[in-house]
């Protein structure tokens, strides 16, 4: 990220390039969350879910809301966060099946959010 992009994100200003970068990182973390969850590695799945949430929140902060794809991106990303948080909670309580059900929904919203983000 360039100096001006970093300053824009720190200032809370829309930055399409940063939003796209974080959206792609969100999707990468969601994929890792699913891969490790499918293998039964609950602690690693939770770590990737937490990283996914972090990138998702950073992307949301950088998204210009005056763009139709920006609005769609934010809607999907908020859903991704909700399901990832639920997956973490279910995983921490030892319910792998429910954790993976929510992780799968988080992944679907992350995929849609990233698709819209890349079209901004």
C-alpha distances in whole Angstrom, upper triangle without the diagonal:
4,7,8,6,6,10,11,10,12,15,15,14,14,10,11,8,7,11,11,9,11,14,14,13,16,18,18,19,22,23,23,25,27,28,29,31,33,34,35,32,32,30,27,27,27,24,22,23,22,18,19,20,17,14,17,17,13,13,16,15,13,15,17,21,22,21,24,22,20,23,24,21,21,25,24,21,24,26,24,24,27,29,26,28,31,30,30,33,35,34,34,38,38,38,37,38,37,33,33,34,32,29,30,30,26,25,27,25,22,22,23,21,18,20,20,17,16,19,17
4,6,5,6,9,10,11,12,14,15,14,14,11,12,10,9,13,14,12,14,17,17,17,20,22,22,23,25,27,27,29,31,32,33,35,37,37,39,36,36,34,31,31,31,28,26,27,25,22,22,23,20,18,20,20,16,16,19,17,14,17,18,22,23,22,25,23,21,25,26,23,23,27,27,24,27,29,27,27,31,32,30,31,34,34,33,36,38,37,38,41,42,42,40,42,40,37,37,38,35,32,33,33,30,29,30,28,25,26,26,23,21,23,23,19,18,21,19
4,5,5,6,9,10,11,12,14,14,15,12,14,12,11,15,16,15,16,19,20,20,22,24,24,25,28,29,29,31,34,34,35,37,39,40,41,38,37,35,33,33,32,29,28,28,26,23,24,24,21,19,21,20,17,17,19,17,15,18,19,22,24,24,27,25,23,26,28,25,25,28,29,26,28,31,29,28,32,33,31,32,35,35,34,37,40,38,39,42,43,43,42,44,42,39,39,40,37,34,36,35,32,31,33,30,27,28,29,26,24,26,25,21,21,23,21
4,5,5,6,9,10,10,12,11,12,10,12,11,11,14,16,15,16,19,20,20,22,25,25,26,28,30,30,32,34,35,36,38,40,41,42,39,38,37,34,34,33,30,29,29,27,24,24,24,21,19,21,20,16,16,18,16,13,16,16,20,21,21,24,23,21,24,26,23,23,27,27,25,26,30,28,28,31,33,31,32,35,36,35,37,40,39,39,43,44,44,43,44,42,39,39,40,37,35,36,35,31,31,32,30,27,28,28,25,23,25,24,20,20,22,19
4,5,5,6,9,10,11,9,9,7,9,8,7,10,12,11,13,15,17,17,18,21,21,22,25,26,27,28,31,32,33,34,36,38,38,36,35,33,31,30,30,27,25,26,24,21,21,21,18,16,17,16,13,13,15,12,10,12,13,17,18,18,21,20,17,21,22,19,19,23,24,21,23,26,25,24,28,29,27,28,32,32,31,34,36,36,36,39,41,41,39,40,39,35,35,36,33,31,32,31,28,27,28,26,23,24,24,21,19,21,20,16,17,19,16
4,5,5,6,9,10,10,11,9,12,10,8,11,14,12,12,16,17,16,18,21,21,21,24,26,26,27,30,31,31,33,36,36,37,34,33,31,29,29,28,25,24,24,22,19,20,19,16,15,16,15,12,13,15,12,10,14,15,19,21,21,24,22,19,22,24,21,20,24,24,21,23,26,24,23,27,29,26,27,31,31,30,32,35,34,34,38,39,39,38,39,38,34,34,35,32,30,32,31,27,27,29,26,23,25,25,22,20,23,22,18,19,21,19
4,5,5,6,9,9,11,10,13,13,11,14,16,15,15,19,20,20,21,24,25,25,27,29,29,30,33,34,35,36,39,40,40,37,36,34,32,32,30,28,27,27,25,22,22,22,18,17,19,17,13,15,16,13,11,15,15,19,20,21,24,23,20,23,25,22,21,25,26,23,24,28,26,25,28,30,29,29,33,33,32,34,37,36,36,40,41,41,40,42,40,37,37,38,35,33,34,33,30,30,31,28,26,27,28,24,23,25,24,20,21,23,20
4,5,5,6,5,7,7,10,11,9,11,14,14,14,17,19,19,20,23,24,24,26,28,29,29,32,34,34,35,38,39,40,37,36,34,32,31,30,28,26,26,24,22,21,21,18,16,17,15,12,12,13,10,8,11,12,15,16,17,21,20,17,19,22,19,18,22,23,20,22,25,24,23,26,29,27,28,31,32,31,33,36,36,36,39,40,41,39,41,38,35,36,36,33,31,33,31,28,28,29,26,24,25,25,21,20,23,21,17,19,20,17
4,5,5,6,7,7,10,10,8,9,12,12,11,14,16,16,17,20,21,21,22,25,26,26,29,30,31,32,34,36,36,34,32,30,29,28,26,24,23,22,20,18,18,17,14,13,13,12,8,9,10,7,6,10,11,14,17,17,20,19,15,18,20,17,16,20,20,17,19,22,21,20,23,25,24,24,27,28,27,29,32,32,32,35,37,37,36,37,35,32,32,33,29,28,29,28,24,25,26,23,21,23,23,19,18,21,19,16,18,19,17
4,5,8,10,10,14,14,11,13,16,15,14,17,19,18,19,22,23,22,25,27,27,27,30,32,32,33,36,37,37,34,33,31,29,29,27,25,24,23,21,19,19,18,15,14,15,13,10,12,13,9,9,13,15,17,19,21,23,22,19,21,23,20,19,22,23,20,21,24,23,21,24,27,25,25,28,29,28,30,33,32,32,35,37,38,37,38,36,33,34,34,31,29,31,30,26,27,29,26,23,26,26,22,21,24,23,19,21,23,20
4,5,9,10,14,15,13,14,17,17,16,19,22,21,21,24,26,25,27,30,30,30,33,35,35,36,39,40,40,37,36,34,32,32,30,28,27,26,24,22,22,20,17,17,17,15,12,14,13,10,10,13,13,16,18,19,22,22,18,20,23,21,19,22,24,21,21,25,24,23,25,28,27,26,30,31,30,32,35,35,35,38,39,40,39,40,38,35,36,36,33,31,33,32,28,29,30,27,25,27,27,23,23,25,23,20,22,24,20
4,7,9,12,14,11,12,15,16,14,16,19,19,19,22,24,23,24,27,28,28,30,33,33,33,36,38,38,35,34,32,31,30,28,26,25,24,21,20,20,18,15,15,14,12,10,11,10,6,7,10,10,12,15,16,19,19,15,16,19,17,15,18,20,17,18,21,21,19,22,25,24,24,27,28,27,29,32,32,32,35,37,37,37,38,35,32,33,33,30,28,30,28,25,26,27,23,22,24,23,20,20,22,20,17,20,21,18
4,6,10,12,11,11,14,15,15,16,19,20,20,22,24,24,25,28,29,29,32,34,35,35,38,39,40,37,36,34,33,31,30,28,27,26,24,22,21,20,18,16,16,14,11,11,11,8,6,8,8,11,12,14,17,17,13,15,18,16,15,19,20,18,19,22,22,21,24,27,26,26,29,30,30,32,35,35,35,38,40,39,39,39,37,34,35,35,31,30,31,29,26,27,27,24,22,24,23,19,19,21,19,16,18,19,15
4,6,9,9,8,11,13,13,14,17,18,18,20,22,23,23,26,28,28,30,32,33,33,36,38,38,36,35,34,32,30,29,28,26,24,23,21,20,19,17,15,14,13,11,9,9,7,4,5,5,8,10,11,14,13,10,12,15,13,13,16,18,16,17,20,20,20,23,25,24,25,28,29,29,31,34,34,35,37,39,38,37,38,35,33,33,33,29,28,29,27,24,24,24,21,20,21,20,16,16,18,15,12,15,15,12
4,6,5,6,9,10,11,12,14,15,16,18,20,21,22,24,26,26,29,30,32,32,34,36,37,35,34,33,31,29,28,27,24,24,23,20,19,19,17,14,14,13,11,9,10,9,5,6,7,11,12,12,15,14,11,14,16,14,14,18,18,16,18,21,21,20,24,25,24,26,29,29,29,32,34,34,35,38,39,38,37,37,35,33,32,33,29,28,28,27,24,24,24,21,19,20,19,16,15,17,15,11,13,14,10
4,6,5,6,9,10,10,12,14,15,16,18,20,21,23,24,25,27,29,30,31,33,35,36,34,33,33,30,28,28,26,24,23,23,20,18,19,17,14,14,14,12,9,10,10,7,6,7,10,12,10,13,11,9,13,14,12,13,16,17,15,18,20,19,20,23,25,24,25,28,29,29,32,33,33,34,37,38,37,36,36,34,32,31,31,28,26,27,25,22,22,22,19,17,17,17,14,12,13,12,8,9,10,7
4,5,5,6,9,10,11,12,14,16,17,19,20,21,23,24,26,27,29,30,32,34,35,33,32,31,29,28,27,25,23,23,22,19,18,19,17,14,14,15,12,10,12,12,8,9,11,14,15,14,16,14,12,16,17,14,15,19,18,17,19,22,20,21,24,25,24,26,29,29,29,32,34,33,34,37,38,37,36,36,35,32,31,31,29,26,27,26,23,22,22,20,17,18,18,15,13,14,13,10,9,11,9
4,5,5,6,8,10,11,12,14,15,16,18,20,21,22,24,26,27,28,30,32,33,30,30,29,26,25,24,22,20,20,19,16,15,16,13,10,11,12,8,7,10,9,6,8,11,14,16,15,17,15,13,16,17,14,14,18,17,15,17,20,19,18,22,23,22,23,26,26,26,29,31,30,31,34,35,35,33,34,32,29,29,30,27,24,25,24,21,20,21,19,16,17,17,14,12,15,14,10,11,13,11
4,5,5,6,9,10,10,12,14,15,16,18,20,21,22,24,26,26,28,30,31,29,28,28,25,24,23,22,19,18,18,15,14,14,12,9,9,10,7,4,7,8,5,6,9,11,14,12,14,12,9,12,13,10,10,14,14,11,14,17,15,16,19,20,19,21,24,24,24,27,29,28,30,33,33,33,31,32,30,27,27,27,24,22,23,21,18,18,18,16,13,14,14,11,9,12,11,7,9,11,9
4,6,5,6,9,10,11,12,14,15,17,19,20,21,23,24,26,27,29,30,29,28,28,25,23,23,22,19,19,19,16,14,15,14,10,10,12,10,7,10,11,9,8,11,14,16,13,15,11,10,14,13,10,12,15,14,12,16,18,16,17,20,21,20,22,25,24,25,28,29,29,30,33,34,33,31,31,30,27,26,26,24,22,22,21,18,17,17,15,12,12,13,10,7,9,9,6,6,9,8
4,5,5,6,9,10,11,12,14,16,17,18,20,21,23,24,26,27,29,27,26,26,23,22,22,20,17,17,17,14,12,14,13,9,10,12,10,8,11,12,10,11,14,17,19,17,18,15,14,17,17,13,14,18,16,14,17,19,17,17,21,21,19,22,25,24,24,27,29,28,29,32,32,32,30,31,30,27,26,26,24,21,22,21,18,17,18,17,13,14,15,12,9,12,13,9,9,12,12
4,5,5,6,9,10,10,12,14,15,16,18,20,21,22,24,26,27,24,24,23,20,19,19,17,14,14,14,11,9,10,9,5,7,9,7,5,9,10,9,10,14,16,19,17,18,15,13,16,16,12,12,15,14,11,14,16,14,14,17,18,16,18,21,21,20,23,25,24,26,29,29,29,27,28,27,24,23,24,21,19,20,19,16,15,16,14,11,13,14,11,9,12,13,9,11,14,13
4,5,5,6,9,10,10,12,14,15,17,18,20,21,23,25,26,24,23,23,20,19,19,17,14,14,14,12,9,10,10,7,6,9,9,6,9,11,10,10,13,15,18,16,16,13,11,14,13,9,10,13,11,9,12,14,11,12,16,16,15,17,20,19,20,23,24,24,25,28,29,28,26,26,25,22,21,22,19,17,17,16,13,12,13,11,8,9,10,7,5,9,9,7,8,11,11
4,5,5,6,9,10,11,13,14,15,17,19,20,21,23,24,23,23,23,19,18,19,17,14,14,15,12,10,12,12,9,9,13,12,9,12,15,13,13,16,18,21,18,19,15,14,17,16,12,14,16,14,12,15,16,13,15,18,18,16,19,21,20,21,24,25,24,26,29,29,28,26,26,25,22,21,22,20,17,17,17,14,12,14,13,9,9,11,9,6,9,11,9,8,12,13
4,5,5,6,8,10,11,12,14,15,16,18,20,21,22,20,20,20,16,15,16,14,11,12,12,9,7,10,10,6,8,11,10,9,13,15,14,15,18,20,23,21,21,18,17,19,18,14,15,17,15,12,15,17,13,14,17,17,15,17,20,19,18,22,23,22,23,27,27,26,24,25,24,21,20,21,19,16,17,17,14,12,15,14,10,11,14,12,9,12,14,12,12,16,16
4,6,5,6,9,10,10,12,14,15,16,18,20,21,19,19,18,16,14,14,13,9,9,10,8,5,7,8,5,6,9,9,8,11,13,13,14,18,19,22,20,20,17,15,17,16,12,13,14,12,9,12,13,10,10,14,13,11,14,16,15,15,19,20,19,21,24,24,23,21,22,21,18,17,18,16,13,14,14,10,9,12,10,7,9,11,9,8,12,13,11,12,16,16
4,5,5,6,9,10,11,12,14,15,16,19,20,19,19,19,16,14,15,14,10,10,12,10,7,10,12,9,9,13,13,11,14,17,16,16,19,20,23,21,20,17,16,18,16,12,14,15,12,10,14,13,10,12,15,14,12,15,17,16,17,20,21,20,22,25,24,23,21,21,20,18,16,17,15,12,12,12,10,7,9,9,6,6,9,9,7,10,12,11,12,15,16
4,5,5,6,9,10,11,12,14,15,17,19,17,17,17,14,13,14,13,9,10,12,10,8,12,12,10,11,15,15,13,16,19,18,19,22,23,26,24,24,20,20,21,19,16,17,19,16,14,17,17,13,14,18,16,14,17,19,17,17,21,21,20,22,25,24,24,21,22,21,18,17,18,17,13,14,15,12,10,12,13,9,10,13,12,10,13,15,14,14,18,19
4,5,5,6,9,10,11,12,14,15,16,14,14,14,11,9,10,9,5,7,9,6,5,9,10,9,10,13,14,13,16,18,18,19,23,24,27,25,25,21,21,22,20,17,17,19,16,13,16,16,12,12,15,14,11,14,16,14,14,17,18,16,18,21,21,21,18,19,19,16,14,16,15,11,13,14,11,9,13,13,10,11,14,13,12,15,17,16,17,20,21
4,5,5,6,9,10,10,12,14,15,14,14,14,12,9,10,10,7,7,10,9,6,9,11,10,10,14,15,14,16,19,19,19,23,24,27,25,24,20,20,21,18,15,16,17,13,12,14,13,9,11,13,11,9,12,14,11,12,16,16,15,17,20,19,19,16,17,16,13,11,13,11,8,9,10,7,5,9,10,7,9,12,12,11,14,16,15,16,20,21
4,5,5,6,9,10,11,13,14,14,14,15,12,10,12,12,9,10,13,11,9,13,15,13,14,17,18,17,19,22,22,22,25,26,29,27,26,22,22,23,21,18,19,20,16,15,17,16,12,14,17,14,12,16,17,14,15,19,18,16,19,22,21,20,17,17,17,14,12,14,13,10,10,12,10,7,10,12,9,9,13,14,12,14,17,17,17,20,22
4,5,5,6,8,10,11,12,11,12,12,9,7,10,10,6,8,11,10,9,13,14,14,15,18,19,18,21,23,23,24,27,28,31,29,29,25,25,26,24,21,21,22,19,17,19,18,14,15,18,15,13,16,17,14,14,18,17,15,17,20,19,19,16,17,17,14,12,15,14,11,12,14,12,10,13,15,12,13,17,17,15,18,21,20,20,23,25
4,6,6,6,9,10,11,9,9,10,7,4,7,8,5,6,9,9,8,11,13,13,14,17,18,18,20,23,23,24,27,28,31,29,29,25,24,25,23,20,20,21,17,16,17,16,12,13,15,12,9,12,13,10,10,14,14,11,14,17,16,15,12,14,14,11,9,12,11,7,9,12,10,9,12,14,12,13,16,16,16,19,21,20,21,24,26
4,6,5,6,9,10,10,10,12,10,7,10,11,9,9,13,13,11,14,17,16,16,19,21,20,22,25,26,25,29,29,32,30,29,26,25,26,23,21,21,21,18,17,18,16,13,15,16,13,11,14,14,11,12,15,14,12,16,18,16,15,12,12,13,10,7,10,10,7,7,10,10,8,11,13,12,12,16,17,16,18,21,21,22,25,26
4,6,5,6,9,9,10,12,10,8,11,12,10,11,15,14,13,17,19,18,19,22,23,23,25,27,28,28,31,32,35,33,32,28,28,29,26,24,25,25,21,20,22,20,17,18,19,16,14,17,17,14,15,18,17,14,17,20,17,17,13,14,15,13,10,13,14,10,11,14,13,11,14,16,15,15,18,19,18,20,23,23,23,26,28
4,5,5,6,5,7,9,6,5,9,10,9,10,13,14,14,16,18,18,19,22,23,24,25,28,29,29,33,33,37,35,34,30,30,31,28,25,26,26,23,21,23,21,18,18,19,17,14,16,17,13,13,16,15,12,15,17,15,15,11,13,15,12,10,14,14,11,12,15,14,13,16,18,17,17,21,21,21,23,26,25,26,29,31
4,5,5,5,6,9,8,5,8,11,10,10,13,14,14,16,19,19,19,22,24,24,25,28,29,29,33,33,36,34,33,30,30,30,27,25,25,25,21,20,21,19,16,17,17,14,12,14,14,10,11,14,12,9,12,14,12,11,8,9,11,8,6,10,11,8,10,13,13,12,15,17,16,17,20,21,21,23,26,26,27,29,31
4,5,8,9,12,11,9,12,14,13,13,17,18,17,19,22,22,22,25,27,26,28,31,31,31,35,35,38,36,34,31,31,31,29,26,27,26,23,22,23,21,18,19,20,16,15,17,17,13,14,17,15,12,16,17,14,13,9,10,12,10,8,11,13,10,10,14,14,13,15,18,17,18,21,22,22,24,27,27,27,30,32
4,6,8,11,10,9,13,14,14,15,18,18,18,21,23,23,24,27,28,28,30,33,33,34,37,38,41,39,37,34,34,34,32,29,30,29,26,25,26,24,21,22,23,19,17,20,19,15,16,18,16,13,16,17,14,14,10,12,15,13,11,14,16,13,14,18,17,16,19,21,20,21,24,25,25,26,29,29,30,33,35
4,6,9,9,8,11,13,13,14,17,18,18,20,23,24,24,26,28,29,30,33,34,34,38,38,41,39,38,35,35,35,32,30,30,29,26,25,26,24,21,21,21,18,16,18,17,13,14,15,13,10,13,14,11,11,8,10,12,11,10,13,15,13,14,17,17,17,20,22,21,22,25,26,26,28,31,31,31,34,36
4,6,6,6,9,10,11,12,14,16,16,18,20,21,22,24,26,27,28,31,32,33,36,37,40,38,38,34,34,34,32,29,29,29,26,24,25,24,20,20,21,18,16,17,17,13,12,15,14,10,12,14,11,12,9,12,14,12,11,15,15,13,15,18,17,17,20,22,21,22,25,26,25,28,30,30,30,34,35
4,6,5,6,9,10,10,12,14,15,16,18,20,21,22,24,25,27,29,30,31,35,35,39,37,36,33,32,32,30,28,27,27,24,22,23,21,18,18,18,16,13,14,13,10,9,11,10,6,8,10,8,9,7,11,12,9,10,13,13,11,14,17,16,16,19,21,20,21,24,24,25,27,29,29,30,33,34
4,5,5,6,9,10,11,13,14,15,17,19,20,21,23,25,26,28,29,30,34,35,38,37,37,34,32,33,31,28,27,28,25,23,23,22,19,18,19,17,14,14,14,12,9,12,12,8,8,11,10,12,11,14,15,12,13,16,15,13,16,19,17,17,21,22,20,23,26,25,25,28,30,29,30,34,34
4,5,5,6,9,10,11,12,14,15,17,18,20,21,22,24,26,27,29,32,33,37,35,35,32,30,31,29,26,26,26,24,21,22,21,18,17,19,17,13,14,16,12,11,14,14,10,11,15,13,15,12,15,16,13,13,16,16,13,15,18,16,16,19,20,18,20,23,23,22,25,28,26,27,31,32
4,5,5,6,9,10,10,12,14,15,16,18,20,21,22,25,26,27,30,31,34,33,32,29,28,28,26,24,23,23,20,18,19,18,15,14,16,13,10,12,13,9,8,12,11,8,10,13,12,13,10,13,13,9,9,13,12,9,12,14,12,12,16,17,15,17,20,20,20,23,25,24,25,29,30
4,5,5,6,9,10,11,12,14,15,17,19,20,21,23,25,26,29,30,33,32,32,29,27,27,26,23,22,23,20,18,18,17,14,13,14,12,9,9,10,8,5,9,10,7,8,11,11,12,11,14,13,9,11,13,12,10,13,15,12,13,17,17,16,18,21,20,21,24,25,24,26,29,30
4,5,5,6,9,10,11,13,14,16,17,18,20,22,23,25,28,29,33,32,32,29,27,28,26,23,22,23,21,18,19,19,15,14,16,14,11,11,13,11,9,12,13,11,11,15,15,16,14,17,17,13,14,17,15,12,15,17,14,15,18,18,16,19,22,20,20,23,25,24,25,28,29
4,5,5,6,9,10,11,12,14,15,16,18,20,21,22,26,27,30,29,29,26,24,25,24,20,20,21,18,16,17,17,13,12,15,13,10,11,13,11,10,13,14,12,13,17,16,17,15,17,17,13,13,15,14,10,13,15,12,12,15,15,13,15,18,17,17,20,22,20,22,25,26
4,5,5,6,9,10,10,12,14,15,16,19,20,21,25,25,29,27,27,24,22,23,21,18,18,18,16,13,14,13,10,9,11,10,6,8,10,8,7,11,12,10,12,15,15,15,14,15,14,11,11,13,11,8,11,12,9,10,13,13,11,14,17,16,16,19,20,19,21,24,25
4,5,5,6,9,10,11,13,14,15,17,19,20,24,25,28,27,27,25,23,23,22,19,18,19,17,14,14,14,11,9,12,11,8,8,11,10,8,11,13,12,12,16,17,17,16,18,17,13,14,16,14,11,15,15,12,13,16,15,13,17,19,17,17,21,22,20,22,25,25
4,5,5,6,9,10,11,12,14,16,17,19,22,23,27,26,26,23,21,22,22,18,17,19,17,14,15,16,12,11,14,14,10,11,14,13,11,15,17,15,16,19,20,20,19,21,20,16,16,18,16,13,16,16,13,13,16,15,13,15,18,16,15,19,20,18,20,23,23
4,5,5,6,9,10,10,12,14,16,16,20,21,24,23,23,20,18,19,18,15,14,16,13,10,12,12,9,8,11,11,8,10,13,12,11,15,16,15,17,20,20,20,18,20,18,15,15,16,13,11,13,13,9,10,13,12,9,12,14,12,12,16,17,15,17,20,20
4,6,5,6,9,10,10,12,14,15,19,19,23,22,22,20,18,18,17,14,13,14,12,9,9,11,8,6,9,10,7,8,11,11,11,13,16,15,16,19,20,20,19,20,18,15,16,17,13,12,14,14,10,11,14,12,10,14,15,13,13,17,17,16,18,21,21
4,5,5,6,9,10,11,13,15,18,19,23,22,23,21,18,19,19,15,14,16,15,11,12,14,11,9,12,14,11,11,15,15,13,16,19,18,18,21,23,23,22,24,22,18,19,20,17,15,18,17,13,14,17,15,13,16,17,15,15,18,19,16,18,21,21
4,5,5,6,9,10,11,12,16,18,21,20,21,18,16,17,17,13,13,15,14,10,12,14,11,10,14,15,12,13,17,16,16,19,21,20,21,24,25,25,24,25,23,20,20,21,18,16,18,17,13,13,16,14,11,13,15,12,11,15,16,13,15,18,17
4,5,5,6,9,10,11,14,15,19,18,18,15,13,14,14,10,9,11,10,6,8,10,8,7,11,12,10,12,15,15,15,18,20,20,21,24,25,24,23,24,22,19,19,19,16,14,16,15,11,12,14,11,8,12,12,9,10,13,13,11,14,16,16
4,5,5,6,9,10,14,14,18,18,19,17,14,14,15,12,9,12,12,8,8,12,10,8,11,14,12,12,16,17,16,18,21,21,22,24,26,26,25,26,23,21,21,22,18,17,19,17,14,15,17,14,12,15,15,12,13,16,16,13,16,19,17
4,5,5,7,9,13,14,18,17,19,17,14,15,16,13,11,14,14,11,12,15,13,12,15,17,15,16,19,20,19,21,24,24,24,27,29,29,28,29,27,24,24,25,21,19,21,20,16,17,19,16,13,16,17,13,13,16,16,13,15,18,16
4,5,5,6,10,12,15,14,15,13,10,12,13,9,9,12,12,9,11,14,12,12,15,17,15,17,20,20,20,23,25,25,26,29,30,29,28,29,27,24,24,24,21,19,20,19,15,16,17,14,11,14,14,10,10,13,12,9,12,14,12
4,5,5,9,9,13,13,14,12,9,10,11,8,6,10,10,7,8,12,12,11,14,16,15,16,19,20,20,22,25,25,26,29,30,29,28,29,26,24,24,24,20,19,21,18,15,16,17,14,12,15,14,10,11,14,12,10,13,15,13
4,6,8,10,13,14,16,14,11,12,14,11,9,13,14,11,12,15,15,14,16,19,18,18,22,23,22,24,27,27,28,31,32,32,31,32,29,27,27,27,24,23,24,22,19,20,21,17,16,18,18,14,14,17,15,13,16,17,14
4,7,9,12,12,15,13,10,12,14,11,10,14,15,12,14,17,17,16,19,21,20,21,24,25,25,27,30,30,30,33,35,34,33,34,31,29,29,29,25,24,25,23,20,21,21,18,16,18,17,13,13,16,14,11,13,15,12
4,6,9,9,11,9,6,8,10,8,8,11,13,11,13,16,16,16,18,21,20,21,24,25,25,28,30,30,31,34,35,34,33,33,31,28,28,28,25,24,24,22,19,20,19,16,15,16,15,11,12,13,11,8,11,12,9
4,6,6,9,9,6,8,11,10,10,13,15,14,15,18,19,19,21,23,23,25,27,28,29,31,33,33,35,37,38,37,36,36,34,32,31,31,28,27,27,25,22,23,22,19,18,19,17,14,14,15,12,10,13,12,9
4,5,7,8,5,6,9,9,8,11,13,13,14,17,18,18,20,22,23,24,26,28,29,30,32,33,34,36,38,37,36,36,33,31,31,30,27,26,27,24,22,22,22,18,18,19,17,14,15,16,12,11,14,13,10
4,7,9,7,8,11,12,12,14,16,16,17,20,21,22,24,26,27,28,30,31,32,34,36,37,38,40,42,40,39,39,36,35,34,33,30,30,29,27,25,25,24,21,21,21,19,16,17,17,14,13,15,14,10
4,5,5,7,9,10,11,13,15,15,17,19,20,21,23,25,25,27,29,30,31,33,35,36,37,39,41,39,38,37,35,33,32,31,29,28,27,25,23,23,22,19,18,19,16,14,14,14,10,10,12,10,7
4,5,5,6,9,10,11,13,14,16,17,19,20,22,23,24,26,28,29,31,32,34,35,37,38,39,38,36,35,33,32,31,29,27,26,26,23,21,22,20,17,17,17,14,12,14,13,9,10,12,10,8
4,5,5,6,9,10,11,12,14,16,16,18,20,21,22,24,26,26,28,30,31,32,34,36,37,35,34,33,31,29,28,27,24,24,23,20,19,18,17,14,14,14,11,9,10,9,5,6,9,7,6
4,5,5,6,9,10,10,12,14,15,16,18,20,21,22,24,25,26,28,30,31,32,35,36,34,33,32,30,28,28,27,24,23,23,20,18,18,17,14,14,14,12,9,10,11,7,6,10,9,7
4,5,5,6,9,10,11,13,14,16,17,19,20,21,23,24,26,28,29,30,32,34,35,33,32,32,29,28,27,26,23,23,22,19,18,19,17,14,14,15,12,10,12,12,9,9,13,12,10
4,5,5,6,9,10,11,12,14,16,17,18,20,22,23,24,26,27,28,30,32,33,31,30,29,27,25,24,23,20,20,19,16,15,16,14,11,12,12,9,7,10,10,7,8,11,11,10
4,6,5,6,9,10,10,12,14,15,16,18,20,21,22,24,26,26,28,30,31,29,28,28,25,24,23,22,19,18,18,15,13,14,12,9,9,10,7,4,7,8,5,6,9,10,9
4,5,5,6,9,10,10,12,14,15,16,18,20,21,23,24,25,27,29,30,29,28,27,25,23,23,22,18,18,18,16,13,15,14,10,10,12,10,7,10,12,9,9,13,13,12
4,6,5,6,9,10,11,13,14,16,17,19,20,22,23,24,26,28,29,27,26,26,23,22,21,20,17,17,17,14,12,14,12,9,10,12,10,8,11,12,10,11,15,15,14
4,5,5,6,9,10,11,12,14,15,16,18,20,21,22,24,26,27,25,24,23,20,19,18,17,14,14,13,10,9,10,9,5,7,9,6,5,9,10,9,10,13,14,14
4,5,5,6,9,10,10,12,14,15,16,18,20,20,22,24,25,24,23,23,20,18,18,17,14,13,14,11,9,10,10,6,6,9,8,6,8,11,10,10,13,15,15
4,5,5,6,9,10,11,12,14,15,17,18,20,21,23,24,23,23,22,19,18,18,17,13,14,15,12,9,12,12,8,9,12,11,9,12,15,13,13,17,18,17
4,5,5,6,8,10,11,12,14,15,16,18,20,21,23,21,20,19,16,15,15,14,10,11,12,8,7,10,9,6,8,11,10,9,13,15,14,15,18,19,19
4,6,5,6,9,10,10,12,14,15,16,18,20,21,19,18,18,15,13,13,12,9,9,10,7,4,7,8,5,6,9,9,8,11,13,14,14,17,18,19
4,6,5,6,8,10,10,12,14,15,16,18,20,19,18,18,16,13,14,14,10,10,12,10,7,10,11,9,9,12,13,11,13,16,16,16,19,21,20
4,6,5,6,9,10,11,12,14,16,17,19,17,17,17,14,12,14,13,9,10,12,9,8,11,12,10,11,15,15,13,16,19,18,18,22,23,23
4,5,5,6,9,10,10,12,14,15,16,14,14,14,11,9,10,9,5,6,8,6,5,9,10,9,10,13,14,14,16,18,19,19,22,24,24
4,5,5,6,9,10,10,12,14,15,14,13,14,11,9,10,10,6,6,9,8,5,8,11,10,10,13,15,14,15,18,19,19,21,24,24
4,5,5,6,9,10,11,13,14,14,14,15,12,9,12,12,9,9,12,11,9,12,14,13,13,17,18,17,18,21,22,21,24,26,26
4,5,5,6,8,10,11,12,11,12,12,9,7,10,10,6,8,11,10,9,13,14,14,15,18,19,18,20,23,23,24,26,28,29
4,5,5,6,8,10,10,9,9,10,7,4,7,8,5,5,9,9,8,11,13,14,14,17,18,18,20,22,23,23,26,28,29
4,6,5,6,9,10,10,10,12,10,7,9,11,9,8,12,13,11,13,16,16,16,19,21,20,21,24,25,25,27,30,30
4,5,5,6,9,9,10,12,10,8,11,12,10,11,14,14,13,16,19,18,18,22,23,22,24,27,28,27,30,32,32
4,5,5,6,5,7,9,6,5,9,10,9,10,13,14,13,16,18,18,19,22,23,23,25,27,28,29,31,33,34
4,5,5,5,6,9,8,5,8,11,10,10,13,15,14,16,18,19,19,21,24,24,25,27,29,29,31,33,34
4,5,8,9,12,11,9,12,14,13,13,17,18,17,19,22,22,21,24,26,26,27,30,31,31,33,35,36
4,6,9,11,10,9,13,14,14,15,18,19,18,20,23,23,24,26,28,28,29,32,33,33,35,38,38
4,6,9,9,8,11,13,14,14,17,18,18,20,23,24,24,26,28,28,29,32,34,33,35,38,39
4,6,6,6,9,10,11,12,14,16,16,18,20,21,22,24,26,27,28,30,32,32,34,36,37
4,6,5,6,9,10,10,12,14,15,16,18,20,20,22,24,25,26,28,30,30,32,34,36
4,5,5,6,9,10,11,13,14,15,17,19,20,21,23,24,26,27,29,30,31,34,35
4,5,5,6,8,10,11,12,14,16,17,18,20,22,22,24,26,27,28,30,32,33
4,5,5,6,9,10,10,12,14,15,16,18,20,21,22,24,26,26,28,30,31
4,5,5,6,9,9,10,12,14,15,16,18,19,20,22,24,25,26,29,30
4,6,5,7,9,10,11,13,14,16,17,19,20,22,23,24,26,28,29
4,5,5,6,9,10,11,12,14,15,16,18,20,21,22,24,26,27
4,5,5,6,9,10,10,12,14,15,16,18,20,20,22,24,26
4,5,5,6,9,10,11,13,14,15,17,19,20,21,23,25
4,5,5,6,9,10,11,12,14,15,17,18,20,22,23
4,5,5,6,9,10,10,12,14,15,16,18,20,21
4,5,5,6,9,10,10,12,14,15,16,19,20
4,5,5,6,9,10,11,13,14,16,17,19
4,5,5,6,8,10,11,12,14,16,17
4,5,5,6,8,10,10,12,14,15
4,5,5,6,9,10,11,13,15
4,5,5,6,9,10,11,13
4,5,5,6,9,10,11
4,5,5,6,9,10
4,5,5,7,9
4,5,5,7
4,5,5
4,6
4
